[in-house]
Amino acid sequence: MRRVSLAAPELTFDPEDPAGFRAGMYRVGPLLGAQRTGTSLYELPPGEALCPYHYEYGEEEWLLVLSGRPTVRHPGGTDELAPLDLAFFPRGPEGAHQVRNDTPDAVRVLLWSEVVTPTATVYPDSDKVGIWTGNPDDDVMVRRASRVDYYDGEA
């Protein structure tokens, strides 16, 4: 049996994340050999969010609060969660969400989902769509306004 402890995770921070989106991450799925599901522990310092408000077309997502009181924005508004609260985000616009820390203390949450490629993620606030193919050379983030006709550029 493969296992990891979440008691003292080795958090990594992406130096390219802008202020407001600087969260520590511990990707558990690859450590355990998972191929069809992904699980990550995140630590959000005060004032930080995991990612922009978004929804997925390929994946359902789950969130479990381990410590602290994160705020979750969703289509119905915002809610503050407490330790051991569990939330579910379905595919599509009804599953839109953003997890942030509006408190003075660090927050830890565990998120997990299916790993689906190809997939699309929509960011309503910035009117962007990300396409994730499984091949970084073909992945793209575009503004919806940049859409072109099906035959654009064809001979």
Secondary structure, 3 states (H helix, E strand, C coil): CCCCCCCCCCCECCCCCCCCCCCEEEECHHHHCCCCEEEEEEEECCCCECCCCEEECCCCEEEEEEECCCEEEECCEEEECCCCCEEEECCCHHHCEEEECCCCCCEEEEEEEECCCCEEEEECCCCEEEEECCCCCCCEEEEHHHCCCCCCCCC
